[in-house]
Amino acid sequence: MIQGTSVPADDRGTSRNRPAAAPHPSRERPWSTRTPEVFSEGPTEPLHQAKPQPTTKRRRGGAAVAVVISVLALLVSAVAGYFSWRALTMAPMRHAMPVGTTPVDRPPAPEQYPVAYAKEPLRVQVGCSAVIFLDLDEPRADAQEQVADLRYDSRCGDEPPRLSLGAGAASGSPRSNADTDAAGCLRSIRTSPLGPGADVVVKKGAALCVLTASVPAVLALVEIIDVGGTGTAGLRATSWKVLD
């Protein structure tokens, strides 16, 4: 026989005799009569809505840039026009400027010295301590003292003869050689003239530039090509006409 747990007498029938629980008020109300829950309103516009583009500002900025570029273009055009005008006005002034005259002490161009004679030989033959005069305008040896351009002094013994300027010479200059032209002779006369009373030793290879006082003047280059015994020498002269 199975023994069960005894139930107290007082608890028996309790669940049967216990009055039913009162129903919940919400269950007795119809669904339509329930009070709706109220929620506070949130933002009324979307959170991620794109902002409108500032098209007006961009248009104004583009217009300002266009205005600045136009002003710069006008300035560049004005500057270019000014320099073109200056170039056109300065060109006639440059052509109209007077050309400076050639200084007096500067020799003229070589074409202004036409050759009168070239490498004309002059032979000198005199005795000991004798004097002979040379004319370079013709040229001529044994010329008159009053018109002679050079004076040749012979010496005795071992002393070499001497050359000096005559009465018909305006100026002269000694040279160590004959490698020069008319312009070179004039330059030598201007920078290294032969002074009054001075003379030049007659020796082979030496030369002497002489400017005569005749009108028109004659510029002569006298070369010493040979020196012989007492009172003997061989000379050679080239002459140019000096035109004013």
Summary of the structure (lengths in Angstrom):
residues: 244
radius of gyration: 65.3
end to end distance: 178.6
largest distance: 201.0
contacts: 539
relative contact order: 0.12
helix: 27%
strand: 25%
